Amino acid sequence: MIEGGRRDTIRQEIIESLDLGLDLGMTHIDTAEMYGNGRAEELVAEVVAGRREEVFLVSKVWPSNASYEGTISACERSLARLKTDWLDLYLLHWPSDQYPIKETMRAMEKLVSEGMVNFIGVSNFDVKGLKLVEHSLTNERLACNQVQYHLEDRRLEQDLLPYCANRKIAIVGYSPFGHGGFPSPRSSGGTVLAEIAKRHERTPRQVALNFLTRHSGVFTIPKAARAEHIRENSGADGGWKLTEEDIAAIDRAFPLRSD
Ligand SMILES: NC(=O)c1ccc[n+]([C@@H]2O[C@H](COP(=O)([O-])OP(=O)(O)OC[C@H]3O[C@@H](n4cnc5c(N)ncnc54)[C@H](OP(=O)(O)O)[C@@H]3O)[C@@H](O)[C@H]2O)c1
């Protein structure tokens, strides 16, 4: 349990971190109704207040709420917590085994027609699931699939990436540092990243983020609370690119595994 004063400090640090990210030109804020049981959205509201137009604001409905009525109510609750009238992107967090995807997508289209949501997306869907989603949408297109993507887990490059590129569905890669399990500088992969980073006067993490976003239509959402981490991550793009040789070296160091 965290005592009250400590909780307020953490809260303030998170707000300051998000603010710093926006100041540095990062625009995508990813949240969800299930993060902290709604408390994450309430925190984001404090940052978004007064600078809503700068933010690409994303939230997600949890699958057990993903009936037609449930999706609409979940979105209304998220908007109330976020103190905003609209979401830039609204995602179904995971495929639901409780509600047919057609029902969820009908609700998503209603939310778009009501101006509460600009774009519809999903998270953690495979190609088969995406096809069902696309088939369920009648007026809107599927804009995004948010999936895990880091150097040790490049499985999406096999089928998802080509499918999404072809269908113009953005891929937003989560956990780009493997939930904090970034390759150690002493590992063989870590050494490759360090060498490339040195050549570009960047850091290994900036190299990793640049690698993960090397295809157009692929984005990444590193989570960082500490100011120095946010500064570092914001330098992962903007005016520099990995060379083909760098990409080939990373490819060899972190091979695509299908399991
Ligand atoms: N759709 C889904 O099902 C799903 C599932 C999981 C996650 N997500 C999303 O993806 C986001 C990121 O995922 P994640 O938290 O699992 O993993 P992550 O981004 O791979 O790693 C986060 C960890 O890396 C640290 N970190 C960040 N930048 C760093 C830097 N420059 N140097 C050293 N350490 C650094 C962070 O530390 P500090 O915080 O101390 O800065 C934190 O401990 C989440 O915030 C969430 O929005 C989505």
The ligand as an SDF file (V2000), in Angstrom:
LIG
                    3D

 48 52  0  0  0  0  0  0  0  0999 V2000
   -3.0020   -2.8560  -25.4230 N   0  0  0  0  0  0  0  0  0  0  0  0
   -2.5030   -3.6090  -24.4770 C   0  0  0  0  0  0  0  0  0  0  0  0
   -2.9920   -4.7360  -24.2190 O   0  0  0  0  0  0  0  0  0  0  0  0
   -1.2950   -3.1230  -23.7130 C   0  0  0  0  0  0  0  0  0  0  0  0
   -0.6040   -4.0040  -22.8540 C   0  0  0  0  0  0  0  0  0  0  0  0
    0.5290   -3.5260  -22.1770 C   0  0  0  0  0  0  0  0  0  0  0  0
    0.9310   -2.1900  -22.3690 C   0  0  0  0  0  0  0  0  0  0  0  0
    0.2170   -1.3460  -23.1900 N   0  0  0  0  0  0  0  0  0  0  0  0
    0.6160    0.0700  -23.3840 C   0  0  0  0  0  0  0  0  0  0  0  0
    1.9680    0.1270  -23.7310 O   0  0  0  0  0  0  0  0  0  0  0  0
    2.6490    1.0620  -22.8700 C   0  0  0  0  0  0  0  0  0  0  0  0
    4.0770    0.5880  -22.5990 C   0  0  0  0  0  0  0  0  0  0  0  0
    4.1640   -0.7270  -22.1280 O   0  0  0  0  0  0  0  0  0  0  0  0
    5.0140   -1.3180  -20.8770 P   0  0  0  0  0  0  0  0  0  0  0  0
    4.9150   -0.4390  -19.7000 O   0  0  0  0  0  0  0  0  0  0  0  0
    4.5890   -2.7200  -20.7710 O   0  0  0  0  0  0  0  0  0  0  0  0
    6.5150   -1.4270  -21.3350 O   0  0  0  0  0  0  0  0  0  0  0  0
    7.7210   -0.6100  -21.9550 P   0  0  0  0  0  0  0  0  0  0  0  0
    7.3110    0.7030  -22.5430 O   0  0  0  0  0  0  0  0  0  0  0  0
    8.3840   -1.5820  -22.8280 O   0  0  0  0  0  0  0  0  0  0  0  0
    8.6580   -0.3650  -20.6840 O   0  0  0  0  0  0  0  0  0  0  0  0
    8.3550    0.5410  -19.6800 C   0  0  0  0  0  0  0  0  0  0  0  0
    9.5230    0.5410  -18.7050 C   0  0  0  0  0  0  0  0  0  0  0  0
   10.7050    1.0300  -19.3650 O   0  0  0  0  0  0  0  0  0  0  0  0
   11.2450    2.0980  -18.6180 C   0  0  0  0  0  0  0  0  0  0  0  0
   11.8020    3.0760  -19.5580 N   0  0  0  0  0  0  0  0  0  0  0  0
   11.1370    3.8530  -20.4470 C   0  0  0  0  0  0  0  0  0  0  0  0
   11.9910    4.6180  -21.1470 N   0  0  0  0  0  0  0  0  0  0  0  0
   13.2300    4.3410  -20.6560 C   0  0  0  0  0  0  0  0  0  0  0  0
   14.5150    4.8250  -20.9450 C   0  0  0  0  0  0  0  0  0  0  0  0
   14.7090    5.7490  -21.9060 N   0  0  0  0  0  0  0  0  0  0  0  0
   15.5840    4.3120  -20.2570 N   0  0  0  0  0  0  0  0  0  0  0  0
   15.4260    3.3630  -19.2950 C   0  0  0  0  0  0  0  0  0  0  0  0
   14.2030    2.8650  -18.9760 N   0  0  0  0  0  0  0  0  0  0  0  0
   13.1220    3.3480  -19.6470 C   0  0  0  0  0  0  0  0  0  0  0  0
   10.1100    2.6980  -17.8240 C   0  0  0  0  0  0  0  0  0  0  0  0
   10.6310    3.3290  -16.6710 O   0  0  0  0  0  0  0  0  0  0  0  0
    9.9820    4.6570  -15.9840 P   0  0  0  0  0  0  0  0  0  0  0  0
    8.4780    4.4690  -16.0400 O   0  0  0  0  0  0  0  0  0  0  0  0
   10.5620    4.6450  -14.6160 O   0  0  0  0  0  0  0  0  0  0  0  0
   10.3960    5.8710  -16.7590 O   0  0  0  0  0  0  0  0  0  0  0  0
    9.2860    1.4540  -17.5080 C   0  0  0  0  0  0  0  0  0  0  0  0
    9.8330    0.7740  -16.3870 O   0  0  0  0  0  0  0  0  0  0  0  0
    1.7770    1.1410  -21.6080 C   0  0  0  0  0  0  0  0  0  0  0  0
    1.8820    2.3830  -20.9930 O   0  0  0  0  0  0  0  0  0  0  0  0
    0.3800    0.9150  -22.1770 C   0  0  0  0  0  0  0  0  0  0  0  0
   -0.1820    2.1790  -22.5590 O   0  0  0  0  0  0  0  0  0  0  0  0
   -0.8600   -1.8050  -23.8740 C   0  0  0  0  0  0  0  0  0  0  0  0
  1  2  1  0
  2  3  2  0
  2  4  1  0
  4  5  1  0
  4 48  2  0
  5  6  2  0
  6  7  1  0
  7  8  2  0
  8  9  1  0
  8 48  1  0
  9 10  1  0
  9 46  1  0
 10 11  1  0
 11 12  1  0
 11 44  1  0
 12 13  1  0
 13 14  1  0
 14 15  2  0
 14 16  1  0
 14 17  1  0
 17 18  1  0
 18 19  2  0
 18 20  1  0
 18 21  1  0
 21 22  1  0
 22 23  1  0
 23 24  1  0
 23 42  1  0
 24 25  1  0
 25 26  1  0
 25 36  1  0
 26 27  1  0
 26 35  1  0
 27 28  2  0
 28 29  1  0
 29 30  1  0
 29 35  2  0
 30 31  1  0
 30 32  2  0
 32 33  1  0
 33 34  2  0
 34 35  1  0
 36 37  1  0
 36 42  1  0
 37 38  1  0
 38 39  2  0
 38 40  1  0
 38 41  1  0
 42 43  1  0
 44 45  1  0
 44 46  1  0
 46 47  1  0
M  CHG  2   8   1  16  -1
M  END
$$$$
